[in-house]
Amino acid sequence: MINMEKIDKIIFGDNQFFGINHMSQEKAQQLSEKFFHIENIYKVYDIALRNGINAIMLNSNDRAKEICDHFRDNKSKYGHISWYPSIPYPHKYANMVNEKGIFPAINDVLFSNNSALGVLGMVAKGGLAVFNKDAIELMKMLVDVEVKMYKGLNVKVIFIQNIIVDLLLGYDVKDVFYEYCTYIRKKYNAIPGLITQNLPYLKTKLEEWGIEEVVICSSINKIGYLMSPDIQSYVETINKNDDTKYQLMAMSTLASGAIPATEAYSFINSLKLQSVVFGASSERNIKETVSLIHL
Amino acid sequence: MKKIKLGIIGMGRMGITHFSIINSHPQVEIVAVADTSKMTLDILKKYVPTVKVYKDYKELIDDSKPEALIVCTPPNLHYQVCNYAFEKDIHVFAEKPFTTDALQAEDLKRKFESKALINQVGYVNRFNDVFVTVKKYIKDGLIGDVVRFKSEMFSCTVTKKEESESWRSFRENGGGAVFEIAAHAIDLVNFIIGVPDKITGTSMNQIYSKHVEDIVSSTFIYKNGCTGTLYVNWSDTSYRKPANKLELFGPKGKILADQHGLKVFLNKDDEKTGYKKGWNTVYITDIFTPVPFYVRGNEFTRQLYHFANSILGKDNAKICTFSDGYDTQKVIHQIFSDAKVNSIND
């Protein structure tokens, strides 16, 4: 087995751009107003790059396609950046699933004439019958639909969002995880990534299933926010980890702002982590965070 | 270690989520699921071969003999499924809304209580860290007896005209903003303030839906003089995720709360909580308690673990029982009646 490529130590996230703040709906609204004009998003990316960040994590939401286009169109300026896409954008599917049930919703995404995602050309209509009973093939097609927008960018890791990872983790099915990881390596020549709010349990399961060379991204913060089952289990799991098998990335390091940055990162720096993803929108906060992370 | 044999009826969005969560409980074994979609059953059979699949819930109950059921069918089917479960002495967790008829809800409440079977309804806010904290503050008299309140809920559930019709398009089946969304905002009032004595001034709007309401507002009146308003809109695209908002006013101050945090305004310092005169902000990060396994919010795990632990005799708190589900059901149907009385189109 070839050694897993090392991931970037500091990765610039995107929650701040898309009106996501777990602690305050009001704060989320303010940010979403500020970043209504996409130029304001590009300005913040430029600040991050100026401050030594060379890696971007971007969720495949409604606005990501435009952002990807911008970076692709300016390759001479941005060609060195490593990309860490996270898929899918869950809210896109949530309402459809509500309306129709999960498999009809997937069917719609993949095969509907109205689908803006455009994989129709790939398979003849009525193709769903072919995939009947084969969730793996469905999964691969959904990955292709979501990853399409990142084509031509230097994609290092492809993450699945925690809502999907943790849902599947509860079913305790090896196949889906195994096939996803294999597919990402083979088709995209990227490292498979899994986002979870259950790091200790997910890592135990991956070991049990013999799935290695994976990046695991998880909320990791001093107060144990969004860390199931508890902070002690996280610290043990992280400090016992063999980073040639699993590279660990921390997100929500400030617990949505509940922990002051200095305190937050002195905790993060004390752990055996390979990477941190953080989001910020001012030069001051970006500079400060970069200066505080020492992995 | 004893394991509860559990079945899930209805593998739609909630059934799929509940499966994942309760499957993580060390003392629960999911033995069977039922759904009408062959494709869903085929996929489950292939990837989770230990679980038996059925097209008919009665067959599941007769054949797999579960001790406990999670019922996530369209709401108009809850009554018959719960009734059959009752006949076979099975503990039941039913999704919200509990039923589509208040008399059915009352019947189920009475029956399950008569046999001392564990019974719970999926009003998940009763397990949310913020709302549990608000209830405690009200009970402890932090702002005095509530005089006025607002319970609001917003979501972007229905944002265009429906292309095709499903059970969600008709009130008879449990569709519409009242059954699906307002039920949470009403239950939150019942949970924190109490069941209202009178419902008045209800009005409804349609924006996109053909047969059901998209917006509802109503006034709740209590014998002790407290009054409050309900406002729910499931076609509000300014909200990315469903949001519950609660505002409570009392003689000693006021509380504003949503799922993510709360603000307390006090007229005087409060010794017990340590809150100062004026505004005090409490974030979810200050009051959360972690859960053993997380899928989509701590409260979802907590409610199902509460159900399982109640059956195991490890948890006696009896949170969100059929009795609570019946109370909310009564208010829902009073709102429907009141809206009809107030309509000038009929």
Interface residues (C-beta under 8 A of the other chain):
Chain A: G19 I20 H22 M23 S24 Q25 A28 H91 A94 N95 V97 N98 E99 K100 G101 I102 F103 P104 N132 K133 D134 A135 I163 D166 L167 L168 L169 G170 Y171 D172 V173 D175 V176 Q197 N198 Y201 I223 G224 Y225 L226 M227 S228 P229 D230 I231 A255 S256 A258
Chain B: G12 R13 I16 T17 F19 S20 I21 N23 S24 S37 M39 T40 D42 I43 K46 Y47 V48 C156 T157 T159 S166 R168 R240 K241 A243 D258 H260 G261 Y283 I284 T285 D286 F288 P290 V291 P292 F293 Y294 V295 R296 T301
